[in-house]
Amino acid sequence: MLAVVWRRWGVLVLTVLAVSAADLAARGLKEIFDVERPSVRYAAPKSLVPAPHDHSFPSGHAATSFAAATVLTAASPRWGPLWFLLALAIGCSRVYVGVHYPLDIIGGSLLGSGGALAVEVVGRRWPSVGR
């Protein structure tokens, strides 16, 4: 929405690419690492929301939110702390509701930010993406 409001179509394209790449990578890594969610491993306390049926590591929510925060920070550095605070809040909320471990959030944040940096580097080489 921000890229549309700003009329910065390159930011929109890079954000969609980074978030999509982070989501796909997180889904793939969940199959490789095969970590049970806290709600599956422990009977109590119960999770506050229905737990997804896939594996826990890395957090897809953290990966996608940190990917978006990284691209938006590159586009608007002044607002960077806000983007990353929001991404951190999303990640921490997943631990709070009982569907992730803290390490899942750390892994997802590194995956999302790293993937977004790679998308940024590739995006800068394509003048049609522009800023």
PyMOL commands that place a pseudoatom at each C-alpha (Angstrom):
pseudoatom trace, name=CA, resn=MET, resi=1, chain=A, elem=C, hetatm=0, pos=[0.000, 0.000, 0.000]
pseudoatom trace, name=CA, resn=LEU, resi=2, chain=A, elem=C, hetatm=0, pos=[2.795, 2.415, 0.833]
pseudoatom trace, name=CA, resn=ALA, resi=3, chain=A, elem=C, hetatm=0, pos=[4.470, 1.916, -2.536]
pseudoatom trace, name=CA, resn=VAL, resi=4, chain=A, elem=C, hetatm=0, pos=[1.164, 2.655, -4.267]
pseudoatom trace, name=CA, resn=VAL, resi=5, chain=A, elem=C, hetatm=0, pos=[0.595, 5.774, -2.153]
pseudoatom trace, name=CA, resn=TRP, resi=6, chain=A, elem=C, hetatm=0, pos=[4.178, 6.875, -2.840]
pseudoatom trace, name=CA, resn=ARG, resi=7, chain=A, elem=C, hetatm=0, pos=[3.730, 5.971, -6.535]
pseudoatom trace, name=CA, resn=ARG, resi=8, chain=A, elem=C, hetatm=0, pos=[7.009, 4.121, -6.442]
pseudoatom trace, name=CA, resn=TRP, resi=9, chain=A, elem=C, hetatm=0, pos=[6.251, 1.078, -8.545]
pseudoatom trace, name=CA, resn=GLY, resi=10, chain=A, elem=C, hetatm=0, pos=[9.787, -0.266, -8.315]
pseudoatom trace, name=CA, resn=VAL, resi=11, chain=A, elem=C, hetatm=0, pos=[9.436, -0.459, -4.533]
pseudoatom trace, name=CA, resn=LEU, resi=12, chain=A, elem=C, hetatm=0, pos=[6.174, -2.339, -4.975]
pseudoatom trace, name=CA, resn=VAL, resi=13, chain=A, elem=C, hetatm=0, pos=[7.781, -4.845, -7.351]
pseudoatom trace, name=CA, resn=LEU, resi=14, chain=A, elem=C, hetatm=0, pos=[10.814, -5.363, -5.104]
pseudoatom trace, name=CA, resn=THR, resi=15, chain=A, elem=C, hetatm=0, pos=[8.628, -5.778, -2.015]
pseudoatom trace, name=CA, resn=VAL, resi=16, chain=A, elem=C, hetatm=0, pos=[6.424, -8.363, -3.694]
pseudoatom trace, name=CA, resn=LEU, resi=17, chain=A, elem=C, hetatm=0, pos=[9.487, -10.251, -4.969]
pseudoatom trace, name=CA, resn=ALA, resi=18, chain=A, elem=C, hetatm=0, pos=[11.250, -10.163, -1.586]
pseudoatom trace, name=CA, resn=VAL, resi=19, chain=A, elem=C, hetatm=0, pos=[8.166, -11.240, 0.382]
pseudoatom trace, name=CA, resn=SER, resi=20, chain=A, elem=C, hetatm=0, pos=[7.393, -14.021, -2.112]
pseudoatom trace, name=CA, resn=ALA, resi=21, chain=A, elem=C, hetatm=0, pos=[10.980, -15.287, -2.038]
pseudoatom trace, name=CA, resn=ALA, resi=22, chain=A, elem=C, hetatm=0, pos=[11.017, -15.230, 1.775]
pseudoatom trace, name=CA, resn=ASP, resi=23, chain=A, elem=C, hetatm=0, pos=[7.745, -17.134, 1.945]
pseudoatom trace, name=CA, resn=LEU, resi=24, chain=A, elem=C, hetatm=0, pos=[8.900, -19.807, -0.505]
pseudoatom trace, name=CA, resn=ALA, resi=25, chain=A, elem=C, hetatm=0, pos=[12.261, -20.183, 1.220]
pseudoatom trace, name=CA, resn=ALA, resi=26, chain=A, elem=C, hetatm=0, pos=[10.642, -20.470, 4.663]
pseudoatom trace, name=CA, resn=ARG, resi=27, chain=A, elem=C, hetatm=0, pos=[8.239, -23.134, 3.405]
pseudoatom trace, name=CA, resn=GLY, resi=28, chain=A, elem=C, hetatm=0, pos=[11.098, -25.115, 1.889]
pseudoatom trace, name=CA, resn=LEU, resi=29, chain=A, elem=C, hetatm=0, pos=[13.252, -24.869, 5.000]
pseudoatom trace, name=CA, resn=LYS, resi=30, chain=A, elem=C, hetatm=0, pos=[10.362, -25.989, 7.211]
pseudoatom trace, name=CA, resn=GLU, resi=31, chain=A, elem=C, hetatm=0, pos=[10.330, -29.287, 5.308]
pseudoatom trace, name=CA, resn=ILE, resi=32, chain=A, elem=C, hetatm=0, pos=[14.089, -29.691, 5.681]
pseudoatom trace, name=CA, resn=PHE, resi=33, chain=A, elem=C, hetatm=0, pos=[14.364, -28.873, 9.400]
pseudoatom trace, name=CA, resn=ASP, resi=34, chain=A, elem=C, hetatm=0, pos=[11.150, -30.629, 10.518]
pseudoatom trace, name=CA, resn=VAL, resi=35, chain=A, elem=C, hetatm=0, pos=[10.833, -28.877, 13.923]
pseudoatom trace, name=CA, resn=GLU, resi=36, chain=A, elem=C, hetatm=0, pos=[7.564, -29.518, 15.765]
pseudoatom trace, name=CA, resn=ARG, resi=37, chain=A, elem=C, hetatm=0, pos=[5.624, -26.465, 16.881]
pseudoatom trace, name=CA, resn=PRO, resi=38, chain=A, elem=C, hetatm=0, pos=[5.461, -25.758, 20.651]
pseudoatom trace, name=CA, resn=SER, resi=39, chain=A, elem=C, hetatm=0, pos=[1.754, -26.590, 20.706]
pseudoatom trace, name=CA, resn=VAL, resi=40, chain=A, elem=C, hetatm=0, pos=[2.496, -30.042, 19.277]
pseudoatom trace, name=CA, resn=ARG, resi=41, chain=A, elem=C, hetatm=0, pos=[5.486, -30.762, 21.496]
pseudoatom trace, name=CA, resn=TYR, resi=42, chain=A, elem=C, hetatm=0, pos=[4.028, -29.508, 24.793]
pseudoatom trace, name=CA, resn=ALA, resi=43, chain=A, elem=C, hetatm=0, pos=[0.520, -30.112, 26.114]
pseudoatom trace, name=CA, resn=ALA, resi=44, chain=A, elem=C, hetatm=0, pos=[0.485, -26.933, 28.189]
pseudoatom trace, name=CA, resn=PRO, resi=45, chain=A, elem=C, hetatm=0, pos=[0.141, -24.056, 27.828]
pseudoatom trace, name=CA, resn=LYS, resi=46, chain=A, elem=C, hetatm=0, pos=[-2.221, -24.191, 24.888]
pseudoatom trace, name=CA, resn=SER, resi=47, chain=A, elem=C, hetatm=0, pos=[-1.587, -21.821, 22.007]
pseudoatom trace, name=CA, resn=LEU, resi=48, chain=A, elem=C, hetatm=0, pos=[-3.791, -18.733, 21.882]
pseudoatom trace, name=CA, resn=VAL, resi=49, chain=A, elem=C, hetatm=0, pos=[-4.526, -19.199, 18.171]
pseudoatom trace, name=CA, resn=PRO, resi=50, chain=A, elem=C, hetatm=0, pos=[-4.966, -22.326, 16.082]
pseudoatom trace, name=CA, resn=ALA, resi=51, chain=A, elem=C, hetatm=0, pos=[-1.506, -23.624, 15.212]
pseudoatom trace, name=CA, resn=PRO, resi=52, chain=A, elem=C, hetatm=0, pos=[-0.704, -24.093, 11.547]
pseudoatom trace, name=CA, resn=HIS, resi=53, chain=A, elem=C, hetatm=0, pos=[-0.187, -27.693, 10.483]
pseudoatom trace, name=CA, resn=ASP, resi=54, chain=A, elem=C, hetatm=0, pos=[3.283, -27.202, 9.016]
pseudoatom trace, name=CA, resn=HIS, resi=55, chain=A, elem=C, hetatm=0, pos=[6.590, -27.206, 10.889]
pseudoatom trace, name=CA, resn=SER, resi=56, chain=A, elem=C, hetatm=0, pos=[7.960, -24.446, 13.075]
pseudoatom trace, name=CA, resn=PHE, resi=57, chain=A, elem=C, hetatm=0, pos=[11.441, -23.421, 11.857]
pseudoatom trace, name=CA, resn=PRO, resi=58, chain=A, elem=C, hetatm=0, pos=[11.840, -20.825, 10.375]
pseudoatom trace, name=CA, resn=SER, resi=59, chain=A, elem=C, hetatm=0, pos=[8.901, -18.528, 10.999]
pseudoatom trace, name=CA, resn=GLY, resi=60, chain=A, elem=C, hetatm=0, pos=[7.234, -17.552, 7.745]
pseudoatom trace, name=CA, resn=HIS, resi=61, chain=A, elem=C, hetatm=0, pos=[5.616, -14.518, 9.393]
pseudoatom trace, name=CA, resn=ALA, resi=62, chain=A, elem=C, hetatm=0, pos=[9.016, -13.280, 10.571]
pseudoatom trace, name=CA, resn=ALA, resi=63, chain=A, elem=C, hetatm=0, pos=[10.633, -14.004, 7.204]
pseudoatom trace, name=CA, resn=THR, resi=64, chain=A, elem=C, hetatm=0, pos=[8.045, -12.096, 5.187]
pseudoatom trace, name=CA, resn=SER, resi=65, chain=A, elem=C, hetatm=0, pos=[7.752, -9.167, 7.598]
pseudoatom trace, name=CA, resn=PHE, resi=66, chain=A, elem=C, hetatm=0, pos=[11.526, -8.703, 7.792]
pseudoatom trace, name=CA, resn=ALA, resi=67, chain=A, elem=C, hetatm=0, pos=[11.783, -9.000, 3.999]
pseudoatom trace, name=CA, resn=ALA, resi=68, chain=A, elem=C, hetatm=0, pos=[9.231, -6.198, 3.607]
pseudoatom trace, name=CA, resn=ALA, resi=69, chain=A, elem=C, hetatm=0, pos=[10.944, -4.112, 6.311]
pseudoatom trace, name=CA, resn=THR, resi=70, chain=A, elem=C, hetatm=0, pos=[14.304, -4.457, 4.554]
pseudoatom trace, name=CA, resn=VAL, resi=71, chain=A, elem=C, hetatm=0, pos=[12.976, -3.338, 1.158]
pseudoatom trace, name=CA, resn=LEU, resi=72, chain=A, elem=C, hetatm=0, pos=[10.959, -0.479, 2.662]
pseudoatom trace, name=CA, resn=THR, resi=73, chain=A, elem=C, hetatm=0, pos=[13.967, 0.683, 4.667]
pseudoatom trace, name=CA, resn=ALA, resi=74, chain=A, elem=C, hetatm=0, pos=[16.087, 0.771, 1.516]
pseudoatom trace, name=CA, resn=ALA, resi=75, chain=A, elem=C, hetatm=0, pos=[13.356, 2.843, -0.143]
pseudoatom trace, name=CA, resn=SER, resi=76, chain=A, elem=C, hetatm=0, pos=[12.751, 5.132, 2.832]
pseudoatom trace, name=CA, resn=PRO, resi=77, chain=A, elem=C, hetatm=0, pos=[15.626, 4.964, 5.357]
pseudoatom trace, name=CA, resn=ARG, resi=78, chain=A, elem=C, hetatm=0, pos=[14.059, 7.574, 7.617]
pseudoatom trace, name=CA, resn=TRP, resi=79, chain=A, elem=C, hetatm=0, pos=[11.250, 5.145, 8.454]
pseudoatom trace, name=CA, resn=GLY, resi=80, chain=A, elem=C, hetatm=0, pos=[13.554, 2.126, 8.827]
pseudoatom trace, name=CA, resn=PRO, resi=81, chain=A, elem=C, hetatm=0, pos=[13.315, 1.826, 12.624]
pseudoatom trace, name=CA, resn=LEU, resi=82, chain=A, elem=C, hetatm=0, pos=[9.527, 1.786, 12.377]
pseudoatom trace, name=CA, resn=TRP, resi=83, chain=A, elem=C, hetatm=0, pos=[9.508, -0.960, 9.698]
pseudoatom trace, name=CA, resn=PHE, resi=84, chain=A, elem=C, hetatm=0, pos=[11.842, -3.157, 11.725]
pseudoatom trace, name=CA, resn=LEU, resi=85, chain=A, elem=C, hetatm=0, pos=[9.978, -2.509, 14.981]
pseudoatom trace, name=CA, resn=LEU, resi=86, chain=A, elem=C, hetatm=0, pos=[6.773, -3.613, 13.262]
pseudoatom trace, name=CA, resn=ALA, resi=87, chain=A, elem=C, hetatm=0, pos=[8.498, -6.720, 11.855]
pseudoatom trace, name=CA, resn=LEU, resi=88, chain=A, elem=C, hetatm=0, pos=[9.893, -7.542, 15.308]
pseudoatom trace, name=CA, resn=ALA, resi=89, chain=A, elem=C, hetatm=0, pos=[6.446, -7.119, 16.863]
pseudoatom trace, name=CA, resn=ILE, resi=90, chain=A, elem=C, hetatm=0, pos=[4.992, -9.530, 14.306]
pseudoatom trace, name=CA, resn=GLY, resi=91, chain=A, elem=C, hetatm=0, pos=[7.710, -12.075, 15.080]
pseudoatom trace, name=CA, resn=CYS, resi=92, chain=A, elem=C, hetatm=0, pos=[7.375, -11.727, 18.849]
pseudoatom trace, name=CA, resn=SER, resi=93, chain=A, elem=C, hetatm=0, pos=[3.612, -12.070, 18.614]
pseudoatom trace, name=CA, resn=ARG, resi=94, chain=A, elem=C, hetatm=0, pos=[4.094, -15.533, 17.083]
pseudoatom trace, name=CA, resn=VAL, resi=95, chain=A, elem=C, hetatm=0, pos=[6.056, -16.602, 20.181]
pseudoatom trace, name=CA, resn=TYR, resi=96, chain=A, elem=C, hetatm=0, pos=[3.514, -14.955, 22.491]
pseudoatom trace, name=CA, resn=VAL, resi=97, chain=A, elem=C, hetatm=0, pos=[0.559, -16.816, 20.971]
pseudoatom trace, name=CA, resn=GLY, resi=98, chain=A, elem=C, hetatm=0, pos=[2.468, -20.089, 21.317]
pseudoatom trace, name=CA, resn=VAL, resi=99, chain=A, elem=C, hetatm=0, pos=[3.040, -21.214, 17.740]
pseudoatom trace, name=CA, resn=HIS, resi=100, chain=A, elem=C, hetatm=0, pos=[6.797, -20.517, 17.463]
pseudoatom trace, name=CA, resn=TYR, resi=101, chain=A, elem=C, hetatm=0, pos=[10.015, -20.701, 19.440]
pseudoatom trace, name=CA, resn=PRO, resi=102, chain=A, elem=C, hetatm=0, pos=[12.278, -17.611, 19.675]
pseudoatom trace, name=CA, resn=LEU, resi=103, chain=A, elem=C, hetatm=0, pos=[14.860, -19.311, 17.447]
pseudoatom trace, name=CA, resn=ASP, resi=104, chain=A, elem=C, hetatm=0, pos=[12.190, -19.664, 14.744]
pseudoatom trace, name=CA, resn=ILE, resi=105, chain=A, elem=C, hetatm=0, pos=[11.820, -15.880, 14.756]
pseudoatom trace, name=CA, resn=ILE, resi=106, chain=A, elem=C, hetatm=0, pos=[15.558, -15.289, 14.604]
pseudoatom trace, name=CA, resn=GLY, resi=107, chain=A, elem=C, hetatm=0, pos=[15.887, -17.711, 11.700]
pseudoatom trace, name=CA, resn=GLY, resi=108, chain=A, elem=C, hetatm=0, pos=[12.945, -16.166, 9.872]
pseudoatom trace, name=CA, resn=SER, resi=109, chain=A, elem=C, hetatm=0, pos=[14.248, -12.639, 10.365]
pseudoatom trace, name=CA, resn=LEU, resi=110, chain=A, elem=C, hetatm=0, pos=[17.680, -13.532, 9.004]
pseudoatom trace, name=CA, resn=LEU, resi=111, chain=A, elem=C, hetatm=0, pos=[16.152, -15.410, 6.088]
pseudoatom trace, name=CA, resn=GLY, resi=112, chain=A, elem=C, hetatm=0, pos=[13.787, -12.552, 5.208]
pseudoatom trace, name=CA, resn=SER, resi=113, chain=A, elem=C, hetatm=0, pos=[16.350, -9.779, 5.537]
pseudoatom trace, name=CA, resn=GLY, resi=114, chain=A, elem=C, hetatm=0, pos=[19.027, -11.718, 3.674]
pseudoatom trace, name=CA, resn=GLY, resi=115, chain=A, elem=C, hetatm=0, pos=[16.687, -12.631, 0.862]
pseudoatom trace, name=CA, resn=ALA, resi=116, chain=A, elem=C, hetatm=0, pos=[15.461, -9.041, 0.589]
pseudoatom trace, name=CA, resn=LEU, resi=117, chain=A, elem=C, hetatm=0, pos=[19.036, -7.760, 0.359]
pseudoatom trace, name=CA, resn=ALA, resi=118, chain=A, elem=C, hetatm=0, pos=[19.657, -10.193, -2.495]
pseudoatom trace, name=CA, resn=VAL, resi=119, chain=A, elem=C, hetatm=0, pos=[16.492, -8.995, -4.251]
pseudoatom trace, name=CA, resn=GLU, resi=120, chain=A, elem=C, hetatm=0, pos=[17.631, -5.385, -3.743]
pseudoatom trace, name=CA, resn=VAL, resi=121, chain=A, elem=C, hetatm=0, pos=[21.028, -6.108, -5.330]
pseudoatom trace, name=CA, resn=VAL, resi=122, chain=A, elem=C, hetatm=0, pos=[19.423, -7.791, -8.346]
pseudoatom trace, name=CA, resn=GLY, resi=123, chain=A, elem=C, hetatm=0, pos=[16.757, -5.065, -8.565]
pseudoatom trace, name=CA, resn=ARG, resi=124, chain=A, elem=C, hetatm=0, pos=[19.362, -2.313, -8.766]
pseudoatom trace, name=CA, resn=ARG, resi=125, chain=A, elem=C, hetatm=0, pos=[20.810, -3.950, -11.881]
pseudoatom trace, name=CA, resn=TRP, resi=126, chain=A, elem=C, hetatm=0, pos=[17.475, -3.689, -13.722]
pseudoatom trace, name=CA, resn=PRO, resi=127, chain=A, elem=C, hetatm=0, pos=[16.782, -0.073, -14.660]
pseudoatom trace, name=CA, resn=SER, resi=128, chain=A, elem=C, hetatm=0, pos=[13.142, -0.920, -15.449]
pseudoatom trace, name=CA, resn=VAL, resi=129, chain=A, elem=C, hetatm=0, pos=[12.471, -1.657, -11.765]
pseudoatom trace, name=CA, resn=GLY, resi=130, chain=A, elem=C, hetatm=0, pos=[13.745, 1.778, -10.773]
pseudoatom trace, name=CA, resn=ARG, resi=131, chain=A, elem=C, hetatm=0, pos=[13.041, 3.638, -7.588]
for i in range(1, 131): cmd.bond("trace and resi %d" % i, "trace and resi %d" % (i + 1))
show_as sticks, trace
zoom trace
